[in-house]
Amino acid sequence: GDPTLPVYGYHVSTGYFLTGEEVTDRSLVKPLRPFSPASGYFGPGAIEAFCRFSHLALGEEVFSKGLADPADWTRRASAVDLGWNWHPNRYVKFSFDWQVSLFDTPVLIVPDTGKRSDRSNLFWLRAQVFL
């Protein structure tokens, strides 16, 4: 039959509003001093700093059952995210995030050249509009 693959993972995260907003739930954020020039508001909006740590571990079966090549992949990886969210007003959110992924053994990064690395850096930006 199909091989069984044990998987274990977790993440922890924290955030803090530098502009004084309080979290009551994870829905829309209503800035205390919104930034909305069209409406005559020129406040900083809501600024939230955040940090997250994630970890994923796969059982040895990923290699022993032939599901992946141990020369190219790893069984354990962690990621650290540092960044901030900016909510200029209750309908718009911008996320700025730097993520570093850490691999227990080097993984194949560039198949054409065979380049391997035990880490990967990513900087990403995201914009959301809530209607």
KEFIZA-786092 format. One line per field, with one value per atom (N, C-alpha, C, CB): residue number from 1; residue in one letter; atom name; x, y, z. Coordinates in Angstrom, 1 decimal. Glycine has a CB too. Layout:
num: (NUM/...)
residu: (A/...)
atome: (CA/...)
u: (X/...)
v: (Y/...)
w: (Z/...)
***
This chain:
num: (1/1/1/1/2/2/2/2/3/3/3/3/4/4/4/4/5/5/5/5/6/6/6/6/7/7/7/7/8/8/8/8/9/9/9/9/10/10/10/10/11/11/11/11/12/12/12/12/13/13/13/13/14/14/14/14/15/15/15/15/16/16/16/16/17/17/17/17/18/18/18/18/19/19/19/19/20/20/20/20/21/21/21/21/22/22/22/22/23/23/23/23/24/24/24/24/25/25/25/25/26/26/26/26/27/27/27/27/28/28/28/28/29/29/29/29/30/30/30/30/31/31/31/31/32/32/32/32/33/33/33/33/34/34/34/34/35/35/35/35/36/36/36/36/37/37/37/37/38/38/38/38/39/39/39/39/40/40/40/40/41/41/41/41/42/42/42/42/43/43/43/43/44/44/44/44/45/45/45/45/46/46/46/46/47/47/47/47/48/48/48/48/49/49/49/49/50/50/50/50/51/51/51/51/52/52/52/52/53/53/53/53/54/54/54/54/55/55/55/55/56/56/56/56/57/57/57/57/58/58/58/58/59/59/59/59/60/60/60/60/61/61/61/61/62/62/62/62/63/63/63/63/64/64/64/64/65/65/65/65/66/66/66/66/67/67/67/67/68/68/68/68/69/69/69/69/70/70/70/70/71/71/71/71/72/72/72/72/73/73/73/73/74/74/74/74/75/75/75/75/76/76/76/76/77/77/77/77/78/78/78/78/79/79/79/79/80/80/80/80/81/81/81/81/82/82/82/82/83/83/83/83/84/84/84/84/85/85/85/85/86/86/86/86/87/87/87/87/88/88/88/88/89/89/89/89/90/90/90/90/91/91/91/91/92/92/92/92/93/93/93/93/94/94/94/94/95/95/95/95/96/96/96/96/97/97/97/97/98/98/98/98/99/99/99/99/100/100/100/100/101/101/101/101/102/102/102/102/103/103/103/103/104/104/104/104/105/105/105/105/106/106/106/106/107/107/107/107/108/108/108/108/109/109/109/109/110/110/110/110/111/111/111/111/112/112/112/112/113/113/113/113/114/114/114/114/115/115/115/115/116/116/116/116/117/117/117/117/118/118/118/118/119/119/119/119/120/120/120/120/121/121/121/121/122/122/122/122/123/123/123/123/124/124/124/124/125/125/125/125/126/126/126/126/127/127/127/127/128/128/128/128/129/129/129/129/130/130/130/130/131/131/131/131)
residu: (G/G/G/G/D/D/D/D/P/P/P/P/T/T/T/T/L/L/L/L/P/P/P/P/V/V/V/V/Y/Y/Y/Y/G/G/G/G/Y/Y/Y/Y/H/H/H/H/V/V/V/V/S/S/S/S/T/T/T/T/G/G/G/G/Y/Y/Y/Y/F/F/F/F/L/L/L/L/T/T/T/T/G/G/G/G/E/E/E/E/E/E/E/E/V/V/V/V/T/T/T/T/D/D/D/D/R/R/R/R/S/S/S/S/L/L/L/L/V/V/V/V/K/K/K/K/P/P/P/P/L/L/L/L/R/R/R/R/P/P/P/P/F/F/F/F/S/S/S/S/P/P/P/P/A/A/A/A/S/S/S/S/G/G/G/G/Y/Y/Y/Y/F/F/F/F/G/G/G/G/P/P/P/P/G/G/G/G/A/A/A/A/I/I/I/I/E/E/E/E/A/A/A/A/F/F/F/F/C/C/C/C/R/R/R/R/F/F/F/F/S/S/S/S/H/H/H/H/L/L/L/L/A/A/A/A/L/L/L/L/G/G/G/G/E/E/E/E/E/E/E/E/V/V/V/V/F/F/F/F/S/S/S/S/K/K/K/K/G/G/G/G/L/L/L/L/A/A/A/A/D/D/D/D/P/P/P/P/A/A/A/A/D/D/D/D/W/W/W/W/T/T/T/T/R/R/R/R/R/R/R/R/A/A/A/A/S/S/S/S/A/A/A/A/V/V/V/V/D/D/D/D/L/L/L/L/G/G/G/G/W/W/W/W/N/N/N/N/W/W/W/W/H/H/H/H/P/P/P/P/N/N/N/N/R/R/R/R/Y/Y/Y/Y/V/V/V/V/K/K/K/K/F/F/F/F/S/S/S/S/F/F/F/F/D/D/D/D/W/W/W/W/Q/Q/Q/Q/V/V/V/V/S/S/S/S/L/L/L/L/F/F/F/F/D/D/D/D/T/T/T/T/P/P/P/P/V/V/V/V/L/L/L/L/I/I/I/I/V/V/V/V/P/P/P/P/D/D/D/D/T/T/T/T/G/G/G/G/K/K/K/K/R/R/R/R/S/S/S/S/D/D/D/D/R/R/R/R/S/S/S/S/N/N/N/N/L/L/L/L/F/F/F/F/W/W/W/W/L/L/L/L/R/R/R/R/A/A/A/A/Q/Q/Q/Q/V/V/V/V/F/F/F/F/L/L/L/L)
atome: (N/CA/C/CB/N/CA/C/CB/N/CA/C/CB/N/CA/C/CB/N/CA/C/CB/N/CA/C/CB/N/CA/C/CB/N/CA/C/CB/N/CA/C/CB/N/CA/C/CB/N/CA/C/CB/N/CA/C/CB/N/CA/C/CB/N/CA/C/CB/N/CA/C/CB/N/CA/C/CB/N/CA/C/CB/N/CA/C/CB/N/CA/C/CB/N/CA/C/CB/N/CA/C/CB/N/CA/C/CB/N/CA/C/CB/N/CA/C/CB/N/CA/C/CB/N/CA/C/CB/N/CA/C/CB/N/CA/C/CB/N/CA/C/CB/N/CA/C/CB/N/CA/C/CB/N/CA/C/CB/N/CA/C/CB/N/CA/C/CB/N/CA/C/CB/N/CA/C/CB/N/CA/C/CB/N/CA/C/CB/N/CA/C/CB/N/CA/C/CB/N/CA/C/CB/N/CA/C/CB/N/CA/C/CB/N/CA/C/CB/N/CA/C/CB/N/CA/C/CB/N/CA/C/CB/N/CA/C/CB/N/CA/C/CB/N/CA/C/CB/N/CA/C/CB/N/CA/C/CB/N/CA/C/CB/N/CA/C/CB/N/CA/C/CB/N/CA/C/CB/N/CA/C/CB/N/CA/C/CB/N/CA/C/CB/N/CA/C/CB/N/CA/C/CB/N/CA/C/CB/N/CA/C/CB/N/CA/C/CB/N/CA/C/CB/N/CA/C/CB/N/CA/C/CB/N/CA/C/CB/N/CA/C/CB/N/CA/C/CB/N/CA/C/CB/N/CA/C/CB/N/CA/C/CB/N/CA/C/CB/N/CA/C/CB/N/CA/C/CB/N/CA/C/CB/N/CA/C/CB/N/CA/C/CB/N/CA/C/CB/N/CA/C/CB/N/CA/C/CB/N/CA/C/CB/N/CA/C/CB/N/CA/C/CB/N/CA/C/CB/N/CA/C/CB/N/CA/C/CB/N/CA/C/CB/N/CA/C/CB/N/CA/C/CB/N/CA/C/CB/N/CA/C/CB/N/CA/C/CB/N/CA/C/CB/N/CA/C/CB/N/CA/C/CB/N/CA/C/CB/N/CA/C/CB/N/CA/C/CB/N/CA/C/CB/N/CA/C/CB/N/CA/C/CB/N/CA/C/CB/N/CA/C/CB/N/CA/C/CB/N/CA/C/CB/N/CA/C/CB/N/CA/C/CB/N/CA/C/CB/N/CA/C/CB/N/CA/C/CB/N/CA/C/CB/N/CA/C/CB/N/CA/C/CB/N/CA/C/CB/N/CA/C/CB/N/CA/C/CB/N/CA/C/CB/N/CA/C/CB/N/CA/C/CB/N/CA/C/CB/N/CA/C/CB/N/CA/C/CB/N/CA/C/CB/N/CA/C/CB/N/CA/C/CB/N/CA/C/CB/N/CA/C/CB/N/CA/C/CB/N/CA/C/CB)
u: (0.8/0.0/0.9/-0.9/0.2/0.9/1.7/-0.1/2.8/3.6/3.0/5.1/3.2/2.7/3.9/2.2/3.6/4.7/4.4/4.9/5.1/4.8/5.3/5.6/4.4/4.7/4.5/3.8/5.4/5.3/5.6/6.3/4.8/5.1/4.4/4.7/4.9/4.3/4.8/4.7/4.1/4.6/4.1/4.1/4.9/4.5/4.7/5.4/3.8/3.9/3.5/3.1/4.0/3.6/3.5/4.5/2.7/2.6/2.3/1.6/2.6/2.4/2.1/3.6/0.9/0.6/1.4/-0.9/2.3/3.1/2.3/4.3/1.1/0.3/-0.9/-0.3/-0.9/-1.8/-3.1/-2.2/-3.4/-4.6/-4.5/-4.8/-5.7/-5.8/-6.5/-6.5/-6.0/-6.6/-7.7/-5.5/-8.9/-10.1/-10.4/-11.3/-10.0/-10.1/-9.2/-11.6/-9.1/-8.2/-9.0/-7.4/-9.9/-10.7/-10.1/-12.2/-11.0/-10.6/-10.0/-11.7/-8.9/-8.3/-8.8/-6.7/-9.2/-9.7/-8.6/-11.1/-7.8/-6.8/-7.3/-5.9/-6.6/-7.1/-6.9/-6.2/-5.9/-5.6/-5.4/-4.4/-6.5/-6.3/-5.6/-7.7/-5.1/-4.5/-5.4/-3.0/-6.2/-7.1/-7.2/-8.5/-6.2/-6.2/-7.5/-5.1/-8.1/-9.4/-10.5/-9.8/-10.4/-11.4/-10.9/-11.8/-9.7/-9.2/-8.4/-10.3/-8.1/-7.4/-5.9/-8.1/-5.0/-3.6/-2.8/-3.0/-3.5/-2.8/-1.8/-3.8/-1.1/-0.1/-0.8/0.9/-2.1/-2.7/-2.3/-2.3/-2.6/-2.2/-0.9/-3.3/0.1/1.4/1.6/2.6/1.8/1.9/3.2/0.8/4.1/5.4/5.0/6.5/5.6/5.4/6.6/4.2/6.6/7.6/7.0/8.7/7.5/6.9/8.1/5.9/7.9/8.9/8.1/9.7/8.5/7.8/8.8/7.1/8.3/9.2/8.4/9.8/9.0/8.4/9.4/7.9/9.0/9.8/9.0/10.3/9.7/9.1/9.8/9.2/9.1/9.7/10.7/8.6/11.6/12.7/12.1/13.5/10.8/10.1/10.1/8.7/10.3/10.3/11.4/10.4/12.5/13.7/13.7/15.0/13.4/13.5/12.5/13.4/11.3/10.3/10.4/8.9/11.4/11.7/10.8/11.5/10.2/9.4/10.2/8.5/11.4/12.3/13.7/12.1/14.6/16.0/16.8/16.6/17.4/18.1/19.3/18.6/19.8/20.8/20.3/21.4/19.0/18.4/17.5/17.7/17.0/16.0/16.4/14.7/15.6/15.9/14.6/16.4/14.8/13.6/13.1/13.9/13.9/13.6/13.9/14.3/12.9/13.1/12.4/12.5/13.0/12.5/12.5/13.3/11.6/11.5/11.3/10.4/12.0/11.8/11.3/13.1/10.2/9.6/9.7/8.2/10.2/10.2/9.6/11.7/8.7/8.1/7.1/7.4/6.4/5.3/4.2/5.9/3.0/1.8/1.4/0.6/1.0/0.5/-0.9/1.4/-1.8/-3.2/-3.5/-4.2/-3.4/-3.6/-5.0/-3.3/-6.0/-7.4/-8.0/-8.2/-9.2/-9.8/-10.0/-11.1/-9.8/-10.1/-8.8/-10.9/-7.7/-6.4/-5.4/-5.9/-4.6/-3.5/-2.3/-4.0/-1.1/0.1/1.0/0.9/1.6/2.5/3.9/2.0/4.8/6.3/6.9/6.9/7.6/8.0/9.4/7.0/10.3/11.6/11.5/12.8/11.7/11.7/13.0/10.5/13.6/14.7/14.3/16.0/14.6/14.3/15.6/13.5/15.6/16.8/16.6/17.2/17.4/17.3/18.3/17.4/18.0/18.9/20.1/18.2/19.8/20.8/20.6/20.8/21.7/21.5/20.5/22.9/19.7/18.7/19.0/17.2/18.5/18.7/18.0/18.2/18.7/18.2/18.1/19.0/19.1/19.1/19.4/20.2/18.3/18.5/19.5/17.2/19.5/20.3/21.8/20.0/22.2/23.6/23.9/24.0/22.9/23.1/23.4/24.3/23.2/23.5/22.6/23.4/23.3/22.5/22.8/22.9/21.9/22.1/21.3/21.6/21.8/21.1/20.2/22.1/20.0/19.2/18.7/19.9/17.6/17.0/16.4/15.9/16.6/16.1/15.0/17.2/14.0/12.9/12.4/11.7/12.1/11.5/10.2/12.4/9.1/7.9/7.0/7.1/6.2/5.3/3.9/5.7/2.9/1.5/0.6/1.1/-0.4/-1.4/-2.8/-1.3/-3.6/-5.0/-6.0/-5.1/-7.1/-8.2/-9.4/-8.5/-10.0/-11.2/-12.4/-11.1/-13.4/-14.6/-15.8/-14.9)
v: (-1.2/0.0/1.3/0.0/2.3/3.6/3.8/4.8/4.4/4.5/5.6/4.9/5.3/6.3/7.2/5.6/8.5/9.5/10.4/10.4/10.1/11.0/12.4/10.5/13.4/14.8/15.5/15.4/16.4/17.1/18.6/16.5/19.5/20.9/21.8/21.3/23.0/24.0/25.3/23.7/26.3/27.7/28.5/28.3/29.5/30.5/31.9/30.3/32.8/34.1/35.1/34.3/36.3/37.4/38.7/37.6/39.6/40.9/42.0/40.9/43.2/44.3/45.6/44.6/46.3/47.5/48.7/47.8/49.2/50.3/51.6/50.5/51.6/52.8/52.8/53.1/51.8/51.7/50.9/53.0/50.4/49.6/48.4/49.3/47.9/46.6/45.6/46.8/44.3/43.2/42.7/42.1/42.7/42.0/40.7/43.0/40.7/39.4/39.7/39.1/38.7/38.9/39.2/37.6/40.2/40.6/42.0/40.7/42.9/44.2/45.0/45.0/45.7/46.6/48.0/46.5/48.6/50.0/50.9/50.2/51.6/52.4/53.6/53.0/53.8/55.0/56.3/55.0/56.4/57.6/57.2/58.5/57.1/56.6/57.5/56.2/56.9/57.7/57.5/57.2/58.5/58.5/59.9/57.9/60.4/61.8/62.2/62.0/61.3/61.7/62.0/60.5/61.5/61.8/62.8/60.5/63.4/64.4/63.9/65.3/62.6/62.0/61.8/60.6/62.3/62.2/61.6/63.6/60.7/60.0/58.9/59.3/58.2/57.2/55.9/57.0/55.7/54.4/53.5/53.8/52.2/51.2/50.5/50.2/50.5/49.8/48.7/50.9/47.5/46.3/45.6/45.3/45.5/44.7/43.2/45.2/42.3/40.9/40.0/40.4/38.9/37.9/36.5/38.0/35.6/34.2/33.2/34.0/32.1/31.0/29.7/30.7/29.0/27.8/26.7/28.0/25.5/24.3/23.1/23.9/22.4/21.2/20.1/21.5/18.9/17.7/16.6/17.4/15.9/14.7/13.5/14.8/12.3/11.1/10.6/10.0/9.7/9.2/8.5/8.2/8.1/7.4/8.2/7.0/9.5/10.3/9.9/11.8/9.4/9.0/7.5/9.5/6.7/5.3/4.6/4.7/5.3/4.8/5.4/5.1/6.1/6.6/7.8/5.5/8.5/9.7/10.9/10.0/11.0/12.1/11.6/13.3/12.4/12.1/12.8/12.4/12.1/12.8/13.7/11.8/13.5/14.3/15.7/13.7/15.8/17.1/17.8/16.9/17.0/17.5/17.2/16.9/17.8/17.6/17.2/18.9/16.6/16.2/17.3/14.9/18.2/19.3/20.7/19.0/21.6/22.9/23.9/23.2/25.0/26.0/27.4/26.2/28.3/29.6/30.6/29.6/31.8/32.9/34.1/33.3/34.7/35.9/37.0/35.6/38.2/39.5/40.5/39.9/41.3/42.3/43.2/41.6/43.9/44.8/44.8/46.2/45.1/45.3/46.8/44.4/47.4/48.8/48.8/49.8/49.2/49.4/50.9/48.7/51.5/53.0/53.3/53.5/52.5/52.6/51.2/53.5/51.2/49.9/49.0/50.0/49.5/48.8/48.4/49.6/48.8/48.5/48.0/49.7/47.0/46.5/46.2/45.2/46.6/46.3/45.5/47.6/44.4/43.6/43.6/42.1/43.8/43.8/42.7/45.2/41.7/40.6/40.1/39.4/39.8/39.2/37.8/40.0/36.8/35.4/34.7/34.6/34.1/33.2/31.8/33.7/30.9/29.5/28.7/28.9/27.9/27.2/25.7/27.5/25.0/23.6/22.8/23.3/21.6/20.8/20.3/19.6/20.0/19.6/20.5/18.1/20.7/21.6/20.9/21.7/21.8/21.4/22.0/21.8/21.4/21.8/23.1/20.7/24.2/25.5/25.8/26.6/25.5/25.8/24.5/26.9/23.8/22.5/22.6/22.0/23.6/23.7/23.7/25.0/24.2/24.2/23.2/25.6/22.7/21.8/22.5/20.9/23.8/24.6/24.2/26.1/24.0/23.6/24.7/22.2/24.8/25.7/25.2/27.1/25.6/25.3/26.4/24.9/27.5/28.6/29.3/29.6/30.0/30.7/32.0/29.9/33.2/34.4/34.9/35.5/35.5/36.0/37.3/34.9/38.3/39.5/39.6/40.8/39.8/39.9/41.0/38.6/41.5/42.6/42.1/44.0/42.5/42.1/43.2/40.8/43.4/44.4/43.7/45.5/44.1/43.6/44.7/42.7/44.5/45.5/44.7/46.1/45.3/44.7/45.4/44.7/44.7/45.3/45.0/44.9)
w: (0.0/0.0/0.0/1.2/0.1/0.1/1.5/0.0/1.4/2.6/3.6/2.3/4.8/5.9/6.1/7.2/6.2/6.4/7.6/5.2/8.7/9.9/9.6/11.1/10.0/9.8/11.2/8.7/11.6/12.8/12.5/13.9/13.0/12.7/13.7/11.3/13.9/14.7/14.3/16.2/14.8/14.6/15.8/13.3/16.1/17.2/16.5/18.5/16.9/16.4/17.4/15.1/17.2/18.1/17.3/19.3/17.7/17.1/18.1/16.0/17.7/18.7/17.8/19.6/18.2/17.5/18.1/17.6/17.3/17.8/17.9/16.8/17.3/17.3/18.3/15.9/19.1/20.2/20.0/20.6/18.8/18.6/19.5/17.1/19.9/20.6/19.8/22.0/19.9/19.1/19.9/18.8/19.3/19.9/19.1/19.9/17.9/17.1/15.8/16.6/15.0/13.8/12.6/13.6/12.7/11.5/11.1/11.9/10.6/10.2/11.4/9.6/11.1/12.1/11.8/12.0/12.8/12.7/13.3/13.4/12.5/13.1/14.0/12.0/15.0/15.9/15.2/17.2/14.4/13.6/12.1/14.2/11.4/10.0/9.0/9.4/8.0/6.9/5.7/6.6/5.3/4.2/3.7/4.6/2.9/2.5/1.8/1.5/1.0/0.3/1.3/-0.6/2.5/3.5/4.5/4.3/4.3/5.2/6.4/5.6/6.4/7.6/7.2/8.0/8.0/7.7/8.9/7.4/9.6/10.7/10.2/11.7/11.1/10.7/10.3/11.7/10.6/10.4/11.6/9.0/11.4/12.4/11.9/12.7/12.8/12.4/13.4/12.4/12.9/13.7/13.4/13.5/14.3/14.2/14.5/15.1/13.7/14.0/13.8/13.1/14.5/14.4/14.4/15.5/13.6/13.6/13.4/12.4/14.1/14.0/13.6/15.3/12.5/12.1/12.0/10.7/12.2/12.1/11.5/13.5/10.6/10.0/10.0/8.6/10.4/10.4/9.8/11.8/8.8/8.2/8.7/6.6/8.7/9.1/8.1/9.3/8.6/7.7/6.5/8.5/6.6/5.5/4.2/5.9/4.3/3.1/2.2/3.5/2.8/2.0/1.9/2.7/3.0/3.0/2.1/4.4/1.9/1.0/-0.4/1.6/-0.7/-2.0/-2.4/-3.0/-1.5/-1.8/-2.2/-0.6/-1.8/-2.1/-2.1/-1.1/-2.7/-2.8/-1.7/-4.2/-0.8/0.3/-0.2/1.3/-1.4/-1.9/-2.3/-3.2/-2.5/-2.9/-1.9/-4.2/-0.9/0.0/1.4/-0.3/2.4/3.8/4.5/4.4/5.7/6.4/7.4/7.2/7.7/8.7/8.2/10.0/8.4/7.9/9.0/6.5/9.1/10.0/9.3/11.4/9.7/9.0/10.1/8.0/9.9/10.8/10.0/11.6/10.4/9.7/10.6/9.2/10.1/10.8/9.9/11.2/10.4/9.5/10.2/8.3/9.4/9.9/8.9/10.2/9.5/8.8/8.9/9.2/7.9/7.9/7.4/7.1/8.3/8.0/7.9/9.0/6.7/6.6/7.1/5.2/6.7/7.2/7.3/6.1/7.7/7.9/6.7/8.6/5.5/4.3/3.5/3.4/4.0/3.2/4.2/2.5/3.8/4.6/3.7/5.4/4.2/3.5/4.4/3.0/3.9/4.7/4.1/4.8/5.0/4.6/5.4/4.8/4.8/5.5/5.0/5.4/5.9/5.6/6.2/6.1/5.4/5.9/5.5/5.2/6.5/6.3/6.6/7.1/5.6/5.8/6.1/4.6/7.1/7.5/7.3/8.9/6.6/6.3/7.0/4.8/7.6/8.3/7.5/9.0/6.2/5.3/4.0/4.9/3.3/2.0/1.1/1.3/0.5/-0.5/-1.9/0.0/-2.9/-4.3/-4.5/-5.3/-4.8/-5.0/-6.5/-4.3/-7.2/-8.7/-9.4/-9.1/-9.9/-10.6/-11.8/-11.1/-12.5/-13.7/-13.4/-14.5/-12.2/-11.9/-10.7/-11.4/-10.1/-9.0/-7.7/-9.3/-7.7/-6.5/-5.3/-6.7/-4.1/-2.9/-1.8/-2.5/-0.9/0.2/1.4/-0.2/2.6/3.8/4.3/4.9/3.5/3.9/2.6/4.8/2.8/1.7/2.3/1.0/1.7/2.1/1.2/2.3/1.7/0.9/1.5/0.9/0.7/1.1/0.3/1.0/0.9/0.2/0.7/0.2/-0.2/0.0/-0.4/-0.7/0.4/0.0/0.3/0.8/-0.6/-0.4/-0.4/-1.5/0.6/0.6/0.7/1.9/0.0/0.1/0.6/-1.4/1.6/2.2/1.7/3.7/1.2/0.7/1.6/-0.8)
***
